[in-house]
Structures are given as C-alpha cells and as structure tokens.
C-alpha cells in the first residue's frame, strides 16, 4: 500500500529521473538501482540502471515486496554520475601483456609498464577480493598502489609484497568505471 512519504519519493524519482535503490524484502544481496517510470497503489515500474551506468531494462514489482527505497547515498551518486555522463567508460584498449617464465613474474610484468597509467587490480594470496588502484612505484620486493574505491574516491596508499601477489589485472571494466568516477571527482573539486 502506498503512503504519502513513499508516494512523494516515487513521484520525485519519476519526475526528475533521480535514482533510487530498491531492496526487496528478505534479499540483502540484491539491490536494484534506477528511476521510477510509472507507479500506482500496488506496483511500480523501475528503469533499471546497471552499476556501470547503463539502462538495463524495466522491472515491474509489487510495492509490498520491497523492504525499503534508498535515496541520495554515495553509491547512488556514483551510478548517477556514470548514467548522466553517458558512455564514458571506454572500451578495452590493452589487448596483450608480455609474460615471463621467471619466478618473479610480478616484477617482470611491472617492468614492462603493462598498466599504461591505468587502474590495475591485484589479488593477494589467492583471496577473492581485488584491490584496485594506480601503480605509484615498485621495486623487486614491493609494490605501492594508490587505492581507488568503487565510487572513484582515493582510499589511501597501500604497499604490498610482490611475492604475495597471485594475480594482476588491467583494463577490466570495473577498473575503467573507477577511472571515470575518479576523473569526474577530480574535475568537480577543481
């Protein structure tokens, strides 16, 4: 059932194409982001926007199935920047990396300037999480990375032992998204 506050939230999203996050009841892992296209007392239509800022289909859902509607948080602002600035995420440009058969393959790859000034990600000790950032410096023992979070914010500088690095990536779509958000943030602070 639609109450006044929820009605105002949905109407604002519809009229301004402002993004909202929709979290379904009992589903903490899945949140839809988009703007309201249409709604009534029981249902809404959401123009889904992907985490990369692209329109990604329409979703029809019952209002009763939604735990909460979130507005104006940092995650939504990041997606909104991508959406409003249209297709800023470039296509992949790096198409090969020279590899080494040396035991210190990490160092050899870093020496080749494989990153070309782009955000890289590193995996440490086969952990599922990746650390994204700009390569600042490295030697035959350590790597220094300016970390960039998923919203394009600088998140400090971290130093890693090269031998702990189990994979390196460059030019992934997530990295390119972070680069765009990073550049948009830099421009807005000038």
FENJOGI-V774583 format. One record per run of one state. SS is the DSSP state (H for helix, E for strand, C for the rest). FROM is the first residue (numbers start at 1). LEN is the number of residues. If there is no record, write none. Layout:
BEGIN
ss->(SS	SS)
from->(FROM	FROM)
len->(LEN	LEN)
END
This chain:
BEGIN
ss->(C	H	C	E	C	E	C	E	C	E	H	E	C	H	C	H	C	E	C	E	C	E	C	E	H	E	C	H	C)
from->(1	4	17	20	25	31	40	43	50	55	63	66	72	74	85	105	112	120	125	130	139	142	149	154	162	165	171	173	189)
len->(3	13	3	5	6	9	3	7	5	8	3	6	2	11	20	7	8	5	5	9	3	7	5	8	3	6	2	16	2)
END
